[in-house]
């Protein structure tokens, strides 16, 4: 993952994502650099519009939490209702003790 992040840093800085630049970023971060992985990543990114790839990857990730949020709210409401019922039952039981 460090290799991809390094490529993203270069891209964000407006630099060309090439082997030398990526190796320099990784070394500066203290990563033990595997030259074969660097070459493979640079080759894989050749001809790829990184901005478009980031945008297309960000859209599904942004919509996932929105659909998950209402389920959490419903669970919290259900827990509150259950706790209130338990408290009421407990109080009813104590009321029987004192007539």
N, CA and C atoms as an extended XYZ file, in Angstrom:
297
Properties=species:S:1:pos:R:3:atomname:S:1:resname:S:1:resid:I:1 pbc="F F F"
N         0.815       -1.184        0.000 N   UNK     1
C         0.000        0.000        0.000 CA  UNK     1
C         0.867        1.260        0.000 C   UNK     1
N         2.056        1.152        0.585 N   UNK     2
C         2.947        2.309        0.645 CA  UNK     2
C         3.301        2.800       -0.752 C   UNK     2
N         3.411        1.858       -1.672 N   UNK     3
C         3.788        2.203       -3.037 CA  UNK     3
C         2.701        3.043       -3.699 C   UNK     3
N         1.454        2.670       -3.502 N   UNK     4
C         0.338        3.426       -4.067 CA  UNK     4
C         0.265        4.801       -3.424 C   UNK     4
N         0.435        4.853       -2.098 N   UNK     5
C         0.424        6.139       -1.420 CA  UNK     5
C         1.544        7.038       -1.919 C   UNK     5
N         2.713        6.464       -2.138 N   UNK     6
C         3.826        7.234       -2.676 CA  UNK     6
C         3.503        7.810       -4.034 C   UNK     6
N         2.867        7.018       -4.878 N   UNK     7
C         2.462        7.498       -6.201 CA  UNK     7
C         1.436        8.616       -6.073 C   UNK     7
N         0.533        8.498       -5.112 N   UNK     8
C        -0.470        9.536       -4.901 CA  UNK     8
C         0.171       10.827       -4.406 C   UNK     8
N         1.200       10.717       -3.570 N   UNK     9
C         1.909       11.901       -3.092 CA  UNK     9
C         2.573       12.617       -4.267 C   UNK     9
N         3.235       11.850       -5.106 N   UNK    10
C         3.864       12.452       -6.286 CA  UNK    10
C         2.828       13.146       -7.167 C   UNK    10
N         1.717       12.475       -7.393 N   UNK    11
C         0.666       13.040       -8.236 CA  UNK    11
C         0.101       14.322       -7.616 C   UNK    11
N        -0.159       14.294       -6.318 N   UNK    12
C        -0.720       15.457       -5.629 CA  UNK    12
C         0.254       16.636       -5.652 C   UNK    12
N         1.545       16.343       -5.668 N   UNK    13
C         2.563       17.394       -5.724 CA  UNK    13
C         2.781       17.904       -7.139 C   UNK    13
N         2.102       17.318       -8.108 N   UNK    14
C         2.237       17.741       -9.493 CA  UNK    14
C         3.467       17.171      -10.171 C   UNK    14
N         4.056       16.159       -9.571 N   UNK    15
C         5.246       15.522      -10.142 CA  UNK    15
C         4.839       14.328      -10.993 C   UNK    15
N         5.722       13.968      -11.913 N   UNK    16
C         5.478       12.793      -12.740 CA  UNK    16
C         5.715       11.543      -11.882 C   UNK    16
N         4.820       10.578      -11.996 N   UNK    17
C         4.971        9.324      -11.252 CA  UNK    17
C         5.903        8.437      -12.071 C   UNK    17
N         7.186        8.455      -11.695 N   UNK    18
C         8.172        7.617      -12.360 CA  UNK    18
C         8.949        6.835      -11.297 C   UNK    18
N         9.789        5.933      -11.755 N   UNK    19
C        10.506        5.040      -10.839 CA  UNK    19
C        11.397        5.806       -9.867 C   UNK    19
N        12.138        6.773      -10.372 N   UNK    20
C        13.058        7.521       -9.521 CA  UNK    20
C        12.301        8.306       -8.448 C   UNK    20
N        11.271        9.000       -8.852 N   UNK    21
C        10.492        9.794       -7.903 CA  UNK    21
C         9.831        8.925       -6.851 C   UNK    21
N         9.264        7.813       -7.277 N   UNK    22
C         8.588        6.921       -6.340 CA  UNK    22
C         9.577        6.307       -5.360 C   UNK    22
N        10.743        5.915       -5.858 N   UNK    23
C        11.762        5.359       -4.964 CA  UNK    23
C        12.222        6.397       -3.946 C   UNK    23
N        12.370        7.637       -4.383 N   UNK    24
C        12.787        8.701       -3.472 CA  UNK    24
C        11.744        8.952       -2.385 C   UNK    24
N        10.482        8.964       -2.757 N   UNK    25
C         9.409        9.169       -1.777 CA  UNK    25
C         9.391        8.024       -0.761 C   UNK    25
N         9.488        6.805       -1.252 N   UNK    26
C         9.448        5.643       -0.365 CA  UNK    26
C        10.653        5.615        0.575 C   UNK    26
N        11.836        5.924        0.045 N   UNK    27
C        13.035        5.963        0.893 CA  UNK    27
C        12.923        7.059        1.949 C   UNK    27
N        12.380        8.202        1.569 N   UNK    28
C        12.207        9.303        2.515 CA  UNK    28
C        11.237        8.923        3.632 C   UNK    28
N        10.302        8.039        3.318 N   UNK    29
C         9.332        7.586        4.313 CA  UNK    29
C         9.871        6.439        5.157 C   UNK    29
N        11.065        5.956        4.816 N   UNK    30
C        11.663        4.879        5.594 CA  UNK    30
C        11.215        3.490        5.185 C   UNK    30
N        10.712        3.370        3.966 N   UNK    31
C        10.242        2.082        3.459 CA  UNK    31
C        11.398        1.362        2.765 C   UNK    31
N        11.536        0.067        3.031 N   UNK    32
C        12.512       -0.747        2.300 CA  UNK    32
C        11.966       -0.955        0.889 C   UNK    32
N        12.617       -0.367       -0.080 N   UNK    33
C        12.093       -0.313       -1.444 CA  UNK    33
C        12.417       -1.586       -2.216 C   UNK    33
N        11.391       -2.148       -2.830 N   UNK    34
C        11.525       -3.287       -3.740 CA  UNK    34
C        11.394       -2.734       -5.152 C   UNK    34
N        12.505       -2.688       -5.869 N   UNK    35
C        12.531       -2.062       -7.192 CA  UNK    35
C        11.567       -2.725       -8.169 C   UNK    35
N        11.363       -4.011       -8.043 N   UNK    36
C        10.436       -4.710       -8.942 CA  UNK    36
C         9.007       -4.220       -8.729 C   UNK    36
N         8.645       -3.999       -7.486 N   UNK    37
C         7.295       -3.491       -7.201 CA  UNK    37
C         7.126       -2.070       -7.711 C   UNK    37
N         8.189       -1.264       -7.576 N   UNK    38
C         8.142        0.107       -8.077 CA  UNK    38
C         7.942        0.095       -9.591 C   UNK    38
N         8.714       -0.724      -10.292 N   UNK    39
C         8.599       -0.810      -11.746 CA  UNK    39
C         7.211       -1.290      -12.161 C   UNK    39
N         6.689       -2.263      -11.442 N   UNK    40
C         5.362       -2.802      -11.768 CA  UNK    40
C         4.286       -1.745      -11.574 C   UNK    40
N         4.365       -0.980      -10.490 N   UNK    41
C         3.358        0.049      -10.235 CA  UNK    41
C         3.435        1.155      -11.274 C   UNK    41
N         4.632        1.609      -11.569 N   UNK    42
C         4.794        2.669      -12.570 CA  UNK    42
C         4.268        2.192      -13.924 C   UNK    42
N         4.541        0.956      -14.277 N   UNK    43
C         4.040        0.407      -15.544 CA  UNK    43
C         2.519        0.310      -15.532 C   UNK    43
N         1.953       -0.074      -14.393 N   UNK    44
C         0.501       -0.209      -14.292 CA  UNK    44
C        -0.196        1.152      -14.372 C   UNK    44
N         0.468        2.194      -13.875 N   UNK    45
C        -0.133        3.530      -13.874 CA  UNK    45
C         0.085        4.284      -15.182 C   UNK    45
N         0.902        3.736      -16.052 N   UNK    46
C         1.175        4.404      -17.323 CA  UNK    46
C        -0.113        4.484      -18.144 C   UNK    46
N        -0.467        5.685      -18.535 N   UNK    47
C        -1.667        5.904      -19.328 CA  UNK    47
C        -2.945        5.998      -18.513 C   UNK    47
N        -2.842        5.904      -17.186 N   UNK    48
C        -4.030        5.985      -16.328 CA  UNK    48
C        -4.222        7.440      -15.890 C   UNK    48
N        -5.442        7.930      -16.004 N   UNK    49
C        -5.768        9.255      -15.495 CA  UNK    49
C        -6.030        9.107      -13.995 C   UNK    49
N        -5.058        9.482      -13.187 N   UNK    50
C        -5.132        9.254      -11.735 CA  UNK    50
C        -6.288       10.034      -11.122 C   UNK    50
N        -6.532       11.258      -11.585 N   UNK    51
C        -7.646       12.050      -11.046 CA  UNK    51
C        -8.980       11.343      -11.259 C   UNK    51
N        -9.188       10.807      -12.448 N   UNK    52
C       -10.432       10.081      -12.741 CA  UNK    52
C       -10.525        8.803      -11.911 C   UNK    52
N        -9.412        8.122      -11.729 N   UNK    53
C        -9.410        6.890      -10.932 CA  UNK    53
C        -9.771        7.195       -9.486 C   UNK    53
N        -9.275        8.291       -8.952 N   UNK    54
C        -9.595        8.679       -7.568 CA  UNK    54
C       -11.068        9.034       -7.442 C   UNK    54
N       -11.578        9.795       -8.418 N   UNK    55
C       -12.993       10.184       -8.377 CA  UNK    55
C       -13.909        8.966       -8.450 C   UNK    55
N       -13.600        8.035       -9.337 N   UNK    56
C       -14.463        6.863       -9.488 CA  UNK    56
C       -14.375        5.946       -8.268 C   UNK    56
N       -13.238        5.923       -7.609 N   UNK    57
C       -13.090        5.104       -6.405 CA  UNK    57
C       -13.747        5.767       -5.210 C   UNK    57
N       -13.825        7.080       -5.188 N   UNK    58
C       -14.372        7.802       -4.044 CA  UNK    58
C       -15.892        7.787       -4.019 C   UNK    58
N       -16.550        7.679       -5.145 N   UNK    59
C       -18.014        7.728       -5.192 CA  UNK    59
C       -18.656        6.566       -4.435 C   UNK    59
N       -18.310        5.310       -4.675 N   UNK    60
C       -18.938        4.233       -3.916 CA  UNK    60
C       -18.622        4.297       -2.422 C   UNK    60
N       -17.439        4.711       -2.084 N   UNK    61
C       -17.071        4.801       -0.670 CA  UNK    61
C       -17.875        5.882        0.030 C   UNK    61
N       -18.184        6.951       -0.668 N   UNK    62
C       -18.937        8.044       -0.058 CA  UNK    62
C       -20.395        7.670        0.141 C   UNK    62
N       -20.953        6.819       -0.696 N   UNK    63
C       -22.363        6.475       -0.564 CA  UNK    63
C       -22.601        5.352        0.440 C   UNK    63
N       -21.605        4.544        0.717 N   UNK    64
C       -21.793        3.418        1.628 CA  UNK    64
C       -22.161        3.850        3.050 C   UNK    64
N       -21.493        4.808        3.668 N   UNK    65
C       -21.866        5.197        5.023 CA  UNK    65
C       -23.253        5.821        5.104 C   UNK    65
N       -23.694        6.476        4.039 N   UNK    66
C       -25.005        7.107        4.054 CA  UNK    66
C       -26.098        6.049        4.194 C   UNK    66
N       -25.967        4.931        3.523 N   UNK    67
C       -26.991        3.898        3.616 CA  UNK    67
C       -26.906        3.135        4.928 C   UNK    67
N       -25.736        3.096        5.533 N   UNK    68
C       -25.569        2.359        6.775 CA  UNK    68
C       -26.025        3.164        7.985 C   UNK    68
N       -26.016        4.464        7.906 N   UNK    69
C       -26.334        5.313        9.054 CA  UNK    69
C       -27.752        5.102        9.601 C   UNK    69
N       -28.803        5.038        8.790 N   UNK    70
C       -30.146        4.857        9.349 CA  UNK    70
C       -30.309        3.554       10.142 C   UNK    70
N       -29.617        2.513        9.765 N   UNK    71
C       -29.726        1.251       10.494 CA  UNK    71
C       -29.209        1.408       11.914 C   UNK    71
N       -28.163        2.167       12.101 N   UNK    72
C       -27.613        2.390       13.434 CA  UNK    72
C       -28.597        3.167       14.297 C   UNK    72
N       -29.259        4.154       13.706 N   UNK    73
C       -30.214        4.958       14.448 CA  UNK    73
C       -31.366        4.084       14.924 C   UNK    73
N       -31.857        3.205       14.047 N   UNK    74
C       -32.962        2.334       14.415 CA  UNK    74
C       -32.571        1.409       15.563 C   UNK    74
N       -31.372        0.883       15.552 N   UNK    75
C       -30.919       -0.005       16.611 CA  UNK    75
C       -30.849        0.727       17.937 C   UNK    75
N       -30.390        1.976       17.926 N   UNK    76
C       -30.312        2.761       19.152 CA  UNK    76
C       -31.708        3.003       19.715 C   UNK    76
N       -32.661        3.314       18.818 N   UNK    77
C       -34.027        3.552       19.261 CA  UNK    77
C       -34.624        2.280       19.858 C   UNK    77
N       -34.370        1.138       19.249 N   UNK    78
C       -34.878       -0.119       19.763 CA  UNK    78
C       -34.300       -0.414       21.145 C   UNK    78
N       -33.029       -0.147       21.350 N   UNK    79
C       -32.398       -0.378       22.641 CA  UNK    79
C       -33.010        0.517       23.708 C   UNK    79
N       -33.280        1.778       23.353 N   UNK    80
C       -33.886        2.703       24.311 CA  UNK    80
C       -35.265        2.214       24.736 C   UNK    80
N       -36.049        1.756       23.770 N   UNK    81
C       -37.402        1.265       24.066 CA  UNK    81
C       -37.324        0.046       24.975 C   UNK    81
N       -36.395       -0.866       24.684 N   UNK    82
C       -36.240       -2.068       25.506 CA  UNK    82
C       -35.815       -1.706       26.921 C   UNK    82
N       -34.914       -0.753       27.062 N   UNK    83
C       -34.455       -0.332       28.390 CA  UNK    83
C       -35.594        0.307       29.171 C   UNK    83
N       -36.403        1.119       28.502 N   UNK    84
C       -37.535        1.756       29.168 CA  UNK    84
C       -38.540        0.711       29.647 C   UNK    84
N       -38.805       -0.303       28.832 N   UNK    85
C       -39.735       -1.362       29.221 CA  UNK    85
C       -39.207       -2.115       30.436 C   UNK    85
N       -37.923       -2.391       30.461 N   UNK    86
C       -37.329       -3.096       31.593 CA  UNK    86
C       -37.442       -2.265       32.862 C   UNK    86
N       -37.218       -0.966       32.757 N   UNK    87
C       -37.330       -0.084       33.915 CA  UNK    87
C       -38.767       -0.054       34.431 C   UNK    87
N       -39.744        0.015       33.521 N   UNK    88
C       -41.147        0.030       33.913 CA  UNK    88
C       -41.530       -1.270       34.616 C   UNK    88
N       -41.073       -2.387       34.095 N   UNK    89
C       -41.380       -3.667       34.703 CA  UNK    89
C       -40.770       -3.765       36.093 C   UNK    89
N       -39.568       -3.255       36.241 N   UNK    90
C       -38.909       -3.274       37.536 CA  UNK    90
C       -39.675       -2.406       38.538 C   UNK    90
N       -40.132       -1.268       38.108 N   UNK    91
C       -40.869       -0.376       38.995 CA  UNK    91
C       -42.219       -0.970       39.375 C   UNK    91
N       -42.862       -1.653       38.437 N   UNK    92
C       -44.138       -2.304       38.744 CA  UNK    92
C       -43.947       -3.376       39.807 C   UNK    92
N       -42.862       -4.119       39.710 N   UNK    93
C       -42.581       -5.152       40.690 CA  UNK    93
C       -42.344       -4.546       42.074 C   UNK    93
N       -41.682       -3.432       42.157 N   UNK    94
C       -41.451       -2.762       43.443 CA  UNK    94
C       -42.738       -2.193       44.007 C   UNK    94
N       -43.631       -1.737       43.130 N   UNK    95
C       -44.911       -1.207       43.593 CA  UNK    95
C       -45.738       -2.264       44.287 C   UNK    95
N       -45.633       -3.517       43.877 N   UNK    96
C       -46.387       -4.598       44.500 CA  UNK    96
C       -45.903       -4.845       45.920 C   UNK    96
N       -44.666       -4.551       46.218 N   UNK    97
C       -44.140       -4.738       47.554 CA  UNK    97
C       -44.778       -3.772       48.567 C   UNK    97
N       -45.080       -2.580       48.100 N   UNK    98
C       -45.595       -1.569       49.013 CA  UNK    98
C       -47.093       -1.384       48.906 C   UNK    98
N       -47.765       -2.198       48.142 N   UNK    99
C       -49.210       -2.264       48.084 CA  UNK    99
C       -49.865       -1.129       47.468 C   UNK    99
